Amino acid sequence: MSAKASTLRSSGIFSSHKPAKSTVVRPITFRDIQGYLDTSSNYLAPFRPMGAGSSSTDCSTATAGTVIDMTGMDQIMKIDAYADTVTVQAGVRLHRLVDALADNGLELAGNYDLMNRTVGGAVAGGCIGPSMTADGAFFARHVIGMKVITPAGDFLEINQQKKNILNAFRLSYGMLGIICVITLRVRPIKGFAVNHRRCTIDQLAASASKLATANIGLKFYLLPFRDRVYLDLRSYSPETRSTHSIPWKIKDWGESTVLPHVFKSIGRIVPISRFRYRLIDGISEATQGLVNNRLVSSGDNAATQSLRVNGLQNTSPLQYSTWCFPATDFSVVAKAYENFCLDTYSETQFRCDMPTVGFLLARDRSALLSPTFDEPMFALRAVSTPCGGWEDFVIDFAEFAQHWGGSPFFNQTRSIEPDYARHAFGSRIDFFRKIRRQLDPANRMMNSFLSQYFL
Ligand SMILES: Cc1cc2nc3c(=O)[nH]c(=O)nc-3n(C[C@H](O)[C@H](O)[C@H](O)COP(=O)(O)OP(=O)(O)OC[C@H]3O[C@@H](n4cnc5c(N)ncnc54)[C@H](O)[C@@H]3O)c2cc1C
């Protein structure tokens, strides 16, 4: 067993000056997990499962308890090209799965960035990307079966016949049990066309409701201080047969690796904020214009999913907080978000150095805690390299989002007010809590962050 200290990151609501140590274990088998959870074992609650550790909240921390690092359970167990399904252990990284499926002419039925995350983390946490509306909003939607160890250490098998429990386990943030094996629906590789557009925030606002009803995939980069939006619009196209992954890899490498490091260095060597941000925004615009507009015009879910940020597990060069906003209000929210960024900067001198990333999310009822259960939404992810002022910014962003009816992910959204979570999910969070209490009456998988919302 390897044991090491893990610290409690600030959630914006709770903070700890002297974090107690947690033990980190890395199981290989079901039995290992049952051993940790055995009440006579030396391992202490809370028990928190962890995948790649790329979440931005304290959802997987276990102060004085046990973090169960699932990355050792990383077998791709079965690819069934006739039934279009794949069965994997929860610790498999998405990029390995995508590559193995592509070797069999298959792909995930949706498009998701950040390929270093684990399948278990993508099912139990929010996992979104520029998926076409018809493919649903979340990775978890495509799960058709799971093998789970419950908080009491029992083995539980869930399939589509147990719809309610399957829907509760999707986006369950590791509160209902440890997901060990997952069967996903996949499909033959299917090409799509990619269009890039540049517009102002007003123009995005004006077309928001039209975009929300189209069967497209949409990712955008919003630069509030330049009044610019760069859109990546995808639509299925029978003519697009195959595509090469190299241009997509260059694009992702530019966005996820080069830009954060360049911006971090500029932050150190250009002390005057006016010049620093002018330079940073100029580089962002040039990158979007060059890399995106020129490099890629077609894709498929096998070739485009390459974003592999190295050094995850709390050491990513980026910090972020994501909120989803109803598509019906987005024409107003987009403009309000621009004003919020400008006002915050003039009052506090803080602004994010990376562009805000946005996605269109389809209405998706596959998970009880789905933020888009009732309607399609636009997600806005504020992103920045680490710098002073960020912690206050995420609290202000949460206030802004809560005012505009935003909906959170408990692993990606910082500083959610507990009362607001109840308001955002209504009776669905009550139903989830009821299932949680049945599976974990002793609250063995609750940490202080999750307790705010789910006890
Ligand atoms: C640079 C960067 C870019 C990102 N881009 C995106 C993006 O484009 N789209 C997006 O949606 N997210 C993005 N994220 C957020 C994050 O990567 C996702 O939410 C991801 O799905 C989390 O996966 P993970 O393996 O890191 O899980 P973790 O962060 O380790 O865990 C997520 C949650 O799932 C639970 N969990 C993990 N494994 C299990 C298991 N086996 N059983 C039960 N519960 C489990 C954990 O307890 C936790 O509550 C990004 C993050 C970074 C740092």
The ligand as a Gaussian input file, in Angstrom:
#p B3LYP/6-31G(d) Opt

LIG

0 1
 C       -7.209000      21.503000     -18.079000
 C       -8.572000      20.933000     -17.794000
 C       -9.505000      20.865000     -18.824000
 C      -10.782000      20.338000     -18.573000
 N      -11.646000      20.264000     -19.603000
 C      -12.862000      19.737000     -19.388000
 C      -13.815000      19.656000     -20.442000
 O      -13.557000      20.041000     -21.577000
 N      -15.050000      19.151000     -20.148000
 C      -15.375000      18.730000     -18.893000
 O      -16.492000      18.278000     -18.671000
 N      -14.497000      18.790000     -17.890000
 C      -13.269000      19.287000     -18.083000
 N      -12.406000      19.367000     -17.049000
 C      -12.874000      18.900000     -15.720000
 C      -12.619000      17.423000     -15.377000
 O      -11.561000      16.936000     -16.160000
 C      -13.823000      16.494000     -15.602000
 O      -14.890000      16.843000     -14.768000
 C      -13.499000      14.968000     -15.514000
 O      -14.603000      14.239000     -15.963000
 C      -13.065000      14.449000     -14.182000
 O      -12.422000      13.195000     -14.418000
 P      -11.262000      12.643000     -13.464000
 O      -10.862000      11.279000     -13.909000
 O      -10.184000      13.635000     -13.307000
 O      -12.114000      12.499000     -12.111000
 P      -11.814000      13.074000     -10.666000
 O      -11.623000      14.533000     -10.735000
 O      -10.747000      12.295000     -10.025000
 O      -13.209000      12.725000      -9.959000
 C      -14.414000      13.342000     -10.348000
 C      -15.553000      12.885000      -9.410000
 O      -15.859000      11.529000      -9.684000
 C      -15.650000      10.710000      -8.531000
 N      -15.041000       9.465000      -9.015000
 C      -13.906000       9.313000      -9.732000
 N      -13.721000       8.013000     -10.027000
 C      -14.756000       7.330000      -9.480000
 C      -15.121000       5.943000      -9.426000
 N      -14.388000       4.999000     -10.021000
 N      -16.242000       5.599000      -8.758000
 C      -17.028000       6.536000      -8.172000
 N      -16.731000       7.854000      -8.192000
 C      -15.601000       8.244000      -8.839000
 C      -14.750000      11.508000      -7.609000
 O      -14.966000      11.190000      -6.247000
 C      -15.191000      12.943000      -7.930000
 O      -16.332000      13.268000      -7.187000
 C      -11.129000      19.889000     -17.262000
 C      -10.171000      19.946000     -16.252000
 C       -8.904000      20.462000     -16.492000
 C       -7.901000      20.492000     -15.380000

